[in-house]
Amino acid sequence: MKFTDRLWNSVEDIWNGYLRHPFVTGLGDGTLELEKFQHWLKQDYVYLIEYSRLMAIGAEKAPDLQTMNMFSEMLHGTLFGEMQLHRKYAAEFGIEESELLRTESSAVNTAYTSYMLNHAQRGDAASVAACLLACAWSYNYIGRALADKYPKQENNPYKQWVETYSGEDFSELNGTAMTLLNELADGKPERELIQLEEIVVKTSLYEYMFWDMCETKEEWPIQFK
């Protein structure tokens, strides 16, 4: 059994909760309020900057050239693929890239990325791969589920979102993330596998909190001027 098969048993209920979340269903059927999507767009853009740092850390900690290449492939796909989608959407909705970069990371976003960076910096390459997995895998899972449930996307303003995360390019990126963790986890003692599994479960919970944050357009619970 691959390590990702074991992980699936631990995160299946959480991820099925994503598919019932109003933000996610709104993406699929096109009813999501524009302001909520814009909030996701800005927050996810600054999230992806920190997410990219994880891949750079992974490349530095890679035990061999093949692993370094895999982290680098993910980094390239994120910087020049996924983030390009965000910039394209921003332009369509009248948001300049400078505004994306000025976005202050929300409380949930800050907690999520800080959790990942902490484990990535303290752990080995497998820990970095575990930090990366939930985001890539769950977005591909959501995208494919929405594409299957809502096959007619012609009038959906979020059509490209669904097509991107269910499409071949992102599926390959996710495949790299899964293969990376499976290879790095192979042969590790059970105590270390438990730690990696905990990272994937916790980041899956953070993913749910991120959808909640976007649905409520949450930033910080307390504002000081």
N, C-alpha and C positions, 0 to 999 in steps of 0.2 A: 504494500500500500504506500502510495506517495504521501509525503508529509502534508501536501495540500488537501488530500482526501480526509486526513484526520482533522485538519483545520476546518474544512467545510462542515463537519459534524458539530463543531463548536460555534460557528457563526451563522448557520442556516436560519435560525429563528430571528436573529437580529436583521439579517439581510432581507428576509421576507417582510419584515416591518418597514424597510425602505419602500417596498413596492406598494404599501398601503398608505404611505405618508402623503398628505395633501400636496406638498410641493412637488413630489415626484409624479404623482398622478396628473397634476396640472401641466407638467412638462409633456407627458404622453398624449393628453387629449387637447392640449393647446389652450386650456382655460387659466393657466397661471397668470396672476397679475404681473404686469410689466415691471412695476417697482420692486417686486419680490425677486424677479429674475435679475434685474439690474443690481440688486444687493448681492445676489449670488455671484454675479459676474465680477464685481469689484473684490469681494472677499476671496473668491477662488483664485483670482489673479495674484493677490499677494500671498495666498497660501502656496501657489505653485512655485513662487520664488523660493520659499523655504523648502518645499518639497524637492526642488532641484538641488539645493545644497546637500540634501541627504544622498543623492546619487553621486555627487562629487566626493562626499565622505566615503561612500561605498567603493568608488574607484580607487581611492587612496588606501583603503584597508583590504582591497582584493588580494587573495592569496596567490593568484596567478593571472596571466595575461588574458586568458579567456574570460574570467570573471570580470576583470577590468573592462573588457570590451562590452560585456553585457550591461554593466552599470552605465557605461558611456553611451550605449545605444538608447537606453531609457532616458538619459539626460538630454540627448539630442532630440528624441521624439517629443519630450515635454517642452523644451525651449522653443523648438521650431515647428512643432505640430500643434499640440494642445494649446499652448499660449497664443499661437497665431489665430486659432479659432476665437479665443477671447478677444483679441484685438479686433478681429473682423466683426464680431458681434457688437463690440463697443462702438465702432464706427457707424454701424447701422442704426444704433440707438442714440447717436449723438454724443457719445462719451469719448473724449480724447484719451490717448494713452497716458498723458501726463496726469489725468485725473485718476486713472487706475493706479498709477504709482504713488499718488498722494493718499490713497485709501489707508486709513488706520485699521489695522487688524483688530477684529472684534475680540471680546473676552474668550469666547469659545475657540475661535481661530487661533488665538495666541496660546491658549492652553494646549490645543491639539498639536500645533507645530513644535511647541516647546517640549512636549512629551516625546515626540519622535526624535528631535535633535538630541535630547538628553540621552536616550537609549542608543542612538547611533554613535554618539561620541564616546560613550562608556563601553559599548560592546564591540564585537567583531563584525566582519562583513555579513554574517548571517543575521545579526541583530538589525543591521541596516536594511537588509532585504525584507525582514519581517515588518519593519516600520513602513516600507514602501507598498507592501502587498495589498492591504485592505482598500486603499484608494483606487489603485489600478483595477483590481479584480472586481470590486463592487460596482464601479462605474460601468465596466463592460457588462456585468451581470444586469444592471439596471437598464442600460441601453438596449441590450438584446431582448429583455423582457418587454420593454415598451414597444419595440419594433414589432414583436410578435402580437402583442395585445392590440396595438393601434396601427395596423398595416397601411391604412390610408392617411398619409401625413401631408397631403397637398396643401391644406389650409391651416396647417399648424405653424404658428410663427417660430416654434422651437424645433421645427423639422430637422434643421442641421445639427442641433444638439443630439437628437435621437440617432441620426444617421452617423454622426462622428463616433459616439461611444458604442454603437453596435457594429460599426464598420470594420473592415479588414485591417486597416492600419492600427487602430487602437486595440483590436483583438490580438494582433501580433505583439504589440507593446505589453499587453497584459500577459501574454504567453511567456514573454521573456521574464517578467517579474515572477511568475509562478515557477518556471524552470530554475531561475536563479536561487530561490529559496529552497526548492527541493534538493538541488545539488549541494548547497551549503549546509543544509540540515542533515544530509546523509552521513550516517556514522556517528552522530553526536549522541552523548549519553542522555538518558531520559530527563535528568534534571535540567539540562540545557534546552531540550525540546519543550519542556513545560514553560520555561521562560519565554521562548520564541512564540509559543501558542498564546501566552498571556498578552504579548505585545499585539498580536493580530486581533485578539478579542477586544482589547482596550481601544485600539484604533478603529475597529468596527463600531464600537459604541460612540466614539468621537464623530465618526461619519454621520451617525444618526443625529447627534447633537448639532452637527453642521447644517443638516437639512432643516432642523427645527429653527436654528438661528436665522436661516434665510427666509423661512416661512413667516417669522415674526419681525423680520428686519432688525434683529437685535444687534446692538453694538456693545456698549458696556452698561451694566445695571445702574451705575452711578456716574453722573457727569459733573465735572468741576470746571468752572470757567475762571 
